[in-house]
Amino acid sequence: MNNEQNLRKELEKLQRAVKELSLLNDLARSIGASNKLEKIMQKIISYSLRAVSAEQCTITLVREKSDDPMKTLVRTMVSKAEHDPFHLNQVLLGWMLQNKKPLSVANPQQDKRFSGIKWDMEIKSLLCVPLLVKSKLIGILTAFNKIQAEKFTSEDMRLLGIIAAQSAQIIENARLYEEEKALLRMKEELNLARQIQTDLLPSQIPDVPGYDLAGISVPAESVGGDYFDFIPVDEHRLAVCLGDVSGKGLPAALLMSNLQAIIRSQTMMPGTVSECLERSNKLLYRNTAPHKFATLFFGILDFRSNQFCYASAGHDRPILISANGDIHELETAGLPLGFLEEATYIENCFEFKPDDLLMIYTDGISEAMNKKEEEFGVNRIINFVNRRHDKSAQEVIQGLIEEVKKHANGFPQSDDMTLMVIKKL
């Protein structure tokens, strides 16, 4: 009789092993044929439900090394029951991050390891196993409520652990594949945005009688938020502007394109320099988010009378250097564009004399830092331009960019570098 019982037990074990092996083989074929993360996790959960006879299963992906390691990156659930999805509480997630081993909990409300934790009253039992890739926890596979039993068995833990071990690398590969695809899409969008931004900047510097003009913009990222422009007003007047919109990258570039359209449209309308800025400010305020704004220096050069009238919306003060070496920082005042709907701007004028040189720049030049966190500073700008006063406008801006890069000495810059030069011949 004992031999018959032993034989029956061995037969049951063999049948269970064959069943488990068949399930694992089916799972391997199913998830190996796809690289879509959501589909793979759905398959794993469906097989896990069958394997351990649970009401509900979830996969929660986490990032172990981050500011918030317990933040759920992806959560996928499949349920056989009617009730709402169960959620792992943060304490249980923290336990799994720390211990990285299977955990079975029967009657969670009474488990002393998690005393004081408020559990969903519908959770009667649960089984957690870690998804490990090279000893790094990438996620947690959890089964809730053993069907027709009070708790999950050691055999359930063993089988769910095998499923987790078999699936972890496949999940990680699929996640990395989707991240790579997203990164490629982002790069394509940035390349497109960079091309659009390049097209928005002046394709060539206008030829103005009696003047030498130059401008350049070097973004800190693939796409920047600095903007400069030369806008013909009429036969003897040219508008020049240089701006710095809030933020960097693609959002800044989009705001920059909006700013360019506004400034160009308002420049074509009758009015003074200050009136142009006031109208532009209202339009930018009404058409952008509250936290978006831009500093801007705007001026109109009358190259027939050599009169230059300008106003500033919170921008750095341009530097005017005369032939005899006199240095003057233009007086500027005014709120950034888009900061408040109603703003006034003070207009000033001066007359260009022969060999006068006006340098207009963004703070990416003056605030460029080296490894010692020393800023390039306004004084270095003045000294450099003063030494190169006899050079062409193009030579001055190219030389200053090189001087700033030399100062930074490879230290990465956090802001775009944009500058313009107007030199009276």
Backbone torsions as a table, in degrees:
resi	resn	phi	psi	omega
1	MET	NA	-44.3	178.7
2	ASN	-61.2	-39.9	179.1
3	ASN	-63.0	-38.2	179.4
4	GLU	-66.5	-41.0	178.1
5	GLN	-65.0	-43.9	179.4
6	ASN	-62.6	-39.8	179.4
7	LEU	-65.0	-39.4	179.0
8	ARG	-64.7	-41.8	179.1
9	LYS	-63.5	-42.8	179.3
10	GLU	-64.9	-36.5	178.3
11	LEU	-66.1	-41.1	177.6
12	GLU	-63.3	-41.7	178.5
13	LYS	-63.5	-40.9	179.8
14	LEU	-66.4	-42.2	178.6
15	GLN	-63.4	-41.0	178.5
16	ARG	-65.4	-39.8	179.6
17	ALA	-65.6	-40.6	178.2
18	VAL	-64.8	-41.6	179.2
19	LYS	-63.0	-43.8	179.2
20	GLU	-64.4	-42.8	-179.7
21	LEU	-63.3	-39.9	178.3
22	SER	-64.1	-43.4	179.1
23	LEU	-62.4	-44.3	-178.9
24	LEU	-66.2	-38.7	177.7
25	ASN	-65.5	-42.5	178.0
26	ASP	-62.1	-42.7	179.1
27	LEU	-62.0	-45.1	-179.4
28	ALA	-59.8	-43.7	178.7
29	ARG	-65.7	-39.9	-175.4
30	SER	-67.5	-47.3	-176.6
31	ILE	-83.3	-19.3	178.7
32	GLY	-75.8	-13.5	-176.7
33	ALA	-92.8	2.8	-177.0
34	SER	-134.0	153.4	172.4
35	ASN	-121.1	15.3	177.4
36	LYS	-92.0	119.1	-172.7
37	LEU	-57.3	-49.6	-176.9
38	GLU	-61.5	-42.6	-179.6
39	LYS	-65.4	-41.7	179.3
40	ILE	-61.6	-45.7	-178.5
41	MET	-66.4	-36.7	176.9
42	GLN	-61.4	-42.0	178.3
43	LYS	-63.2	-45.4	-179.1
44	ILE	-60.5	-42.8	-178.4
45	ILE	-67.5	-41.7	179.3
46	SER	-60.5	-44.1	178.6
47	TYR	-68.1	-34.4	179.5
48	SER	-66.6	-39.6	176.7
49	LEU	-57.2	-45.3	178.6
50	ARG	-66.6	-39.7	-173.4
51	ALA	-65.1	-39.3	-173.9
52	VAL	-116.0	6.6	178.4
53	SER	53.6	60.1	-179.5
54	ALA	-107.3	158.1	176.2
55	GLU	-74.0	-36.5	-173.6
56	GLN	-151.1	144.4	175.9
57	CYS	-132.3	147.4	176.4
58	THR	-136.8	153.1	166.7
59	ILE	-119.0	124.9	177.9
60	THR	-115.8	115.3	178.2
61	LEU	-89.8	137.3	-179.4
62	VAL	-131.2	165.7	174.1
63	ARG	-118.1	112.1	-172.1
64	GLU	-64.9	-43.3	-177.3
65	LYS	-102.5	92.5	178.3
66	SER	-160.9	172.0	178.7
67	ASP	-63.4	-31.1	-179.9
68	ASP	-131.1	80.2	-173.9
69	PRO	-63.5	-21.4	-178.1
70	MET	-92.1	7.1	176.1
71	LYS	-70.0	129.2	178.8
72	THR	-75.8	119.5	178.1
73	LEU	-83.7	-44.9	179.4
74	VAL	-142.4	138.0	175.5
75	ARG	-135.5	121.8	-179.6
76	THR	-122.8	137.4	-173.8
77	MET	-135.3	143.7	169.7
78	VAL	-132.7	137.6	-175.0
79	SER	-134.3	144.9	172.0
80	LYS	-99.0	-8.3	-174.6
81	ALA	-102.5	170.7	-177.5
82	GLU	-88.3	-21.9	-173.4
83	HIS	-72.7	167.8	-177.4
84	ASP	-63.7	159.8	179.0
85	PRO	-59.1	138.9	174.8
86	PHE	-82.6	153.8	178.7
87	HIS	-129.3	141.5	171.9
88	LEU	-74.1	134.2	175.0
89	ASN	-80.6	164.9	-174.1
90	GLN	-63.9	-32.0	179.5
91	VAL	-64.3	-42.7	178.9
92	LEU	-67.0	-39.6	175.0
93	LEU	-60.9	-42.8	178.0
94	GLY	-62.5	-38.4	177.9
95	TRP	-62.1	-43.6	-179.7
96	MET	-66.9	-39.5	177.8
97	LEU	-62.4	-37.5	-177.8
98	GLN	-78.9	-40.4	-172.6
99	ASN	-97.2	-31.2	176.7
100	LYS	52.7	44.6	177.5
101	LYS	-145.3	161.7	-178.1
102	PRO	-59.9	149.1	-179.1
103	LEU	-139.7	127.0	176.0
104	SER	-115.9	130.5	-179.8
105	VAL	-127.8	120.9	174.2
106	ALA	-107.9	129.9	-177.4
107	ASN	56.3	69.3	-174.0
108	PRO	-54.6	-34.2	-177.3
109	GLN	-62.7	-22.3	-178.2
110	GLN	-105.1	0.0	-177.3
111	ASP	-75.2	119.7	-176.3
112	LYS	-67.6	-22.9	178.6
113	ARG	-65.6	-23.8	-177.2
114	PHE	-126.5	39.9	-179.6
115	SER	-65.3	141.7	179.8
116	GLY	87.9	-5.8	-179.8
117	ILE	-89.2	134.5	178.7
118	LYS	-86.9	114.2	-179.4
119	TRP	-100.6	154.1	169.5
120	ASP	-63.1	124.8	-175.5
121	MET	-64.0	-18.5	178.6
122	GLU	-77.3	-14.5	-179.4
123	ILE	-82.6	113.1	-179.5
124	LYS	-97.0	-32.5	178.4
125	SER	-157.8	156.1	176.8
126	LEU	-151.0	157.4	179.9
127	LEU	-137.0	119.9	179.8
128	CYS	-113.4	136.7	172.2
129	VAL	-132.0	143.4	-177.4
130	PRO	-80.5	146.0	169.9
131	LEU	-99.0	106.7	-173.4
132	LEU	-112.7	135.9	172.5
133	VAL	-127.2	110.8	-177.0
134	LYS	52.4	48.9	178.3
135	SER	67.6	6.7	178.1
136	LYS	-102.2	129.2	-179.5
137	LEU	-77.2	118.9	178.4
138	ILE	-107.3	-13.0	-179.2
139	GLY	-179.5	179.7	-178.0
140	ILE	-135.5	130.3	174.3
141	LEU	-101.7	121.3	-173.8
142	THR	-126.9	134.2	173.9
143	ALA	-112.0	135.7	-179.0
144	PHE	-115.1	136.7	169.7
145	ASN	59.9	96.3	174.6
146	LYS	-64.1	127.6	-178.9
147	ILE	-74.0	130.6	177.6
148	GLN	57.6	35.1	175.1
149	ALA	-160.9	157.7	-177.4
150	GLU	-80.5	-26.2	-176.7
151	LYS	-154.1	164.8	176.0
152	PHE	-78.9	147.2	-176.4
153	THR	-92.5	170.4	175.5
154	SER	-63.8	-31.5	176.7
155	GLU	-66.8	-37.7	175.8
156	ASP	-61.9	-44.1	-179.8
157	MET	-62.6	-43.0	-179.5
158	ARG	-63.0	-45.9	-177.0
159	LEU	-68.9	-43.0	178.9
160	LEU	-64.9	-33.8	176.2
161	GLY	-64.3	-38.6	177.7
162	ILE	-65.4	-43.4	178.2
163	ILE	-59.6	-43.9	179.7
164	ALA	-63.6	-44.2	-179.4
165	ALA	-64.9	-37.4	-179.6
166	GLN	-71.5	-28.0	-171.0
167	SER	-99.1	-22.7	-169.8
168	ALA	-56.7	-49.2	-177.1
169	GLN	-66.4	-36.3	179.1
170	ILE	-65.9	-41.8	176.7
171	ILE	-61.7	-45.9	-178.8
172	GLU	-63.6	-41.0	177.9
173	ASN	-61.9	-42.7	179.6
174	ALA	-65.8	-39.6	178.9
175	ARG	-63.8	-44.5	179.3
176	LEU	-65.3	-36.7	178.2
177	TYR	-63.1	-43.4	179.8
178	GLU	-68.9	-36.3	175.8
179	GLU	-63.5	-39.8	179.0
180	GLU	-65.2	-41.2	177.7
181	LYS	-63.4	-41.2	178.8
182	ALA	-64.5	-38.9	178.8
183	LEU	-65.4	-40.5	178.1
184	LEU	-64.0	-41.1	177.0
185	ARG	-62.0	-40.8	179.8
186	MET	-64.9	-40.9	178.8
187	LYS	-64.1	-39.7	177.6
188	GLU	-62.6	-42.6	178.4
189	GLU	-64.5	-40.6	179.1
190	LEU	-66.3	-38.6	177.3
191	ASN	-63.1	-41.3	177.7
192	LEU	-64.8	-44.6	179.7
193	ALA	-64.2	-39.1	179.0
194	ARG	-63.2	-39.2	178.5
195	GLN	-66.3	-41.2	177.9
196	ILE	-62.6	-44.0	-179.3
197	GLN	-64.2	-41.6	178.4
198	THR	-60.6	-39.5	178.6
199	ASP	-67.2	-27.5	-180.0
200	LEU	-74.9	-30.3	178.8
201	LEU	-73.2	155.5	-178.0
202	PRO	-55.9	127.0	178.7
203	SER	-74.4	-26.8	174.9
204	GLN	-150.8	152.6	-179.4
205	ILE	-81.3	131.1	-178.4
206	PRO	-65.9	147.7	177.7
207	ASP	-90.4	107.6	-176.8
208	VAL	-110.7	123.7	-178.7
209	PRO	-57.5	126.5	176.5
210	GLY	85.0	4.5	-177.2
211	TYR	-136.0	153.3	173.8
212	ASP	-118.4	118.0	-175.2
213	LEU	-117.5	150.2	175.5
214	ALA	-157.2	153.3	177.1
215	GLY	-156.4	151.6	-179.8
216	ILE	-155.3	149.2	174.7
217	SER	-136.6	125.5	-180.0
218	VAL	-118.6	103.1	-177.1
219	PRO	-70.8	145.7	176.7
220	ALA	-74.1	-27.1	177.9
221	GLU	-120.5	-173.3	-179.8
222	SER	-57.9	-36.3	178.6
223	VAL	-132.1	133.8	-176.7
224	GLY	-114.6	-178.4	-177.9
225	GLY	-117.6	6.4	176.0
226	ASP	-82.8	155.1	-174.3
227	TYR	-149.4	134.2	169.7
228	PHE	-138.5	156.0	-175.0
229	ASP	-158.7	150.6	169.3
230	PHE	-117.2	121.0	-174.1
231	ILE	-124.0	110.5	176.1
232	PRO	-62.5	130.4	178.9
233	VAL	-96.5	-49.6	174.5
234	ASP	-155.3	-161.8	-173.4
235	GLU	-65.6	-23.3	-176.5
236	HIS	-131.1	16.5	177.6
237	ARG	-133.5	142.0	179.7
238	LEU	-133.1	127.0	175.1
239	ALA	-89.0	139.0	175.2
240	VAL	-126.4	141.0	177.7
241	CYS	-148.5	150.2	178.1
242	LEU	-143.1	125.7	-174.9
243	GLY	-132.6	165.4	179.3
244	ASP	-140.4	106.5	-178.2
245	VAL	-86.4	155.9	-178.0
246	SER	-67.4	142.6	178.4
247	GLY	88.8	-176.6	180.0
248	LYS	-141.5	173.8	175.3
249	GLY	70.7	-152.7	-173.2
250	LEU	-61.7	-45.2	178.7
251	PRO	-59.2	-39.9	179.2
252	ALA	-66.5	-38.1	-179.7
253	ALA	-65.5	-38.7	178.7
254	LEU	-66.0	-41.3	177.0
255	LEU	-65.5	-37.5	178.3
256	MET	-61.4	-41.1	179.4
257	SER	-65.4	-36.5	176.5
258	ASN	-65.2	-43.0	179.1
259	LEU	-62.5	-42.6	-179.3
260	GLN	-61.2	-43.1	-179.9
261	ALA	-62.9	-40.6	180.0
262	ILE	-65.4	-49.2	-177.2
263	ILE	-62.1	-44.0	-179.5
264	ARG	-63.1	-41.2	-179.2
265	SER	-68.0	-40.6	-178.2
266	GLN	-74.1	-28.0	177.6
267	THR	-65.7	-31.2	-178.9
268	MET	-76.5	-11.4	-179.4
269	MET	-90.2	150.2	178.7
270	PRO	-62.4	149.3	177.3
271	GLY	141.0	170.2	179.8
272	THR	-81.8	173.8	177.0
273	VAL	-60.2	-45.6	-178.7
274	SER	-64.8	-39.1	178.5
275	GLU	-64.9	-36.8	177.3
276	CYS	-61.7	-44.2	179.0
277	LEU	-66.5	-38.4	-179.8
278	GLU	-64.5	-42.3	177.2
279	ARG	-66.2	-41.6	179.8
280	SER	-63.4	-39.0	179.5
281	ASN	-61.0	-45.1	-180.0
282	LYS	-62.3	-43.4	-179.2
283	LEU	-64.6	-43.6	-179.6
284	LEU	-66.3	-39.8	179.5
285	TYR	-61.5	-41.9	-175.4
286	ARG	-77.8	-16.7	-173.6
287	ASN	-116.8	11.2	178.3
288	THR	-134.2	164.9	178.2
289	ALA	-65.5	155.1	-175.9
290	PRO	-58.5	-30.6	-176.7
291	HIS	-89.6	5.5	-179.8
292	LYS	-101.0	134.0	178.5
293	PHE	-156.5	175.8	-179.1
294	ALA	-150.3	137.6	168.3
295	THR	-87.3	150.3	-175.8
296	LEU	-154.8	134.4	167.7
297	PHE	-106.3	129.5	-174.8
298	PHE	-134.9	131.4	179.0
299	GLY	-148.2	159.3	177.1
300	ILE	-124.8	123.8	179.7
301	LEU	-99.2	122.5	172.4
302	ASP	-97.0	99.3	-173.6
303	PHE	-80.7	2.4	172.0
304	ARG	-86.0	-40.8	179.0
305	SER	-102.4	-6.8	-176.9
306	ASN	65.9	18.2	177.9
307	GLN	-84.2	133.7	178.7
308	PHE	-124.8	114.6	178.4
309	CYS	-109.3	137.1	-172.5
310	TYR	-146.2	163.3	172.3
311	ALA	-151.0	160.1	-176.0
312	SER	-131.9	140.8	174.6
313	ALA	-108.8	74.4	175.9
314	GLY	70.3	20.2	-175.3
315	HIS	-92.8	161.4	176.1
316	ASP	-57.8	147.0	-177.0
317	ARG	-74.8	122.5	176.0
318	PRO	-64.6	160.3	-176.4
319	ILE	-113.9	126.2	177.7
320	LEU	-110.4	120.9	179.9
321	ILE	-119.0	124.9	-177.9
322	SER	-90.0	172.8	-177.7
323	ALA	-62.1	-33.0	-178.9
324	ASN	-85.4	5.8	176.2
325	GLY	93.0	0.2	176.6
326	ASP	-64.7	136.9	-176.4
327	ILE	-118.5	131.2	-178.2
328	HIS	-140.0	124.8	173.4
329	GLU	-90.2	122.7	-175.7
330	LEU	-62.7	134.9	177.3
331	GLU	-69.7	123.8	179.7
332	THR	-134.9	150.0	176.6
333	ALA	-155.7	166.6	177.9
334	GLY	125.2	148.2	179.2
335	LEU	-75.2	151.1	173.7
336	PRO	-57.7	151.2	178.2
337	LEU	-66.1	135.3	178.7
338	GLY	87.1	-0.3	-177.9
339	PHE	-78.0	-49.7	173.9
340	LEU	-131.2	150.9	-177.2
341	GLU	-68.1	-39.6	-180.0
342	GLU	-104.3	117.6	178.7
343	ALA	-148.8	145.1	177.0
344	THR	-113.2	152.0	-176.9
345	TYR	-131.2	132.8	-177.0
346	ILE	-84.9	130.7	-179.8
347	GLU	-101.4	134.0	175.6
348	ASN	-126.4	157.3	179.8
349	CYS	-138.4	152.2	169.7
350	PHE	-149.7	167.2	-179.1
351	GLU	-108.1	127.1	177.1
352	PHE	-69.5	132.1	173.9
353	LYS	-106.9	160.0	178.9
354	PRO	-53.0	134.9	179.2
355	ASP	71.5	6.3	170.8
356	ASP	-66.1	142.5	-179.6
357	LEU	-131.8	124.3	178.8
358	LEU	-109.0	122.9	178.0
359	MET	-108.2	120.3	176.7
360	ILE	-115.1	132.9	-172.7
361	TYR	-148.9	164.8	172.8
362	THR	-100.6	166.4	-176.6
363	ASP	-70.2	-7.3	172.7
364	GLY	-63.6	-24.0	176.1
365	ILE	-79.9	-56.0	-174.4
366	SER	-69.1	-29.1	-176.2
367	GLU	-100.4	9.2	176.2
368	ALA	-61.6	132.6	-173.3
369	MET	-114.6	156.5	169.9
370	ASN	-102.7	-173.1	-176.5
371	LYS	-64.6	-22.6	177.4
372	LYS	-86.0	5.6	-178.4
373	GLU	61.9	33.1	174.0
374	GLU	-91.8	125.4	179.4
375	GLU	-75.8	151.4	177.2
376	PHE	-62.8	-45.2	171.2
377	GLY	81.6	157.8	-179.2
378	VAL	-67.2	-37.3	-177.9
379	ASN	-61.0	-39.0	178.2
380	ARG	-66.7	-36.4	176.5
381	ILE	-61.1	-49.0	-178.6
382	ILE	-60.7	-47.8	-178.2
383	ASN	-62.0	-41.9	-179.5
384	PHE	-65.0	-48.9	-177.6
385	VAL	-63.6	-38.4	179.8
386	ASN	-62.5	-37.8	179.5
387	ARG	-71.9	-29.0	-177.0
388	ARG	-102.7	19.1	-174.0
389	HIS	-57.1	-29.0	-177.1
390	ASP	-83.9	-6.1	-178.3
391	LYS	-83.1	167.6	176.6
392	SER	-71.6	163.1	-180.0
393	ALA	-59.7	-41.3	179.5
394	GLN	-64.7	-41.7	178.7
395	GLU	-64.7	-35.7	179.9
396	VAL	-65.1	-48.7	-176.9
397	ILE	-70.0	-38.5	177.5
398	GLN	-64.5	-41.8	179.7
399	GLY	-65.3	-38.5	-179.7
400	LEU	-68.3	-40.0	176.6
401	ILE	-59.5	-43.8	178.6
402	GLU	-64.3	-37.1	179.4
403	GLU	-66.0	-39.8	178.4
404	VAL	-65.4	-43.3	178.7
405	LYS	-64.8	-36.4	177.1
406	LYS	-64.0	-41.4	178.3
407	HIS	-63.6	-44.4	-179.6
408	ALA	-66.1	-32.3	176.1
409	ASN	52.8	46.8	176.9
410	GLY	88.9	-8.8	179.0
411	PHE	-68.7	127.4	-175.2
412	PRO	-63.9	138.0	-178.7
413	GLN	-96.7	144.8	-176.3
414	SER	-101.6	-1.9	-177.3
415	ASP	-138.4	153.3	178.9
416	ASP	-68.5	152.8	178.5
417	MET	-117.4	115.8	-177.9
418	THR	-136.4	137.4	178.1
419	LEU	-153.0	158.1	178.2
420	MET	-134.6	150.0	175.7
421	VAL	-129.9	131.4	171.3
422	ILE	-119.1	116.4	-177.8
423	LYS	-120.7	127.6	176.7
424	LYS	-84.2	127.6	-179.0
425	LEU	-83.8	NA	NA
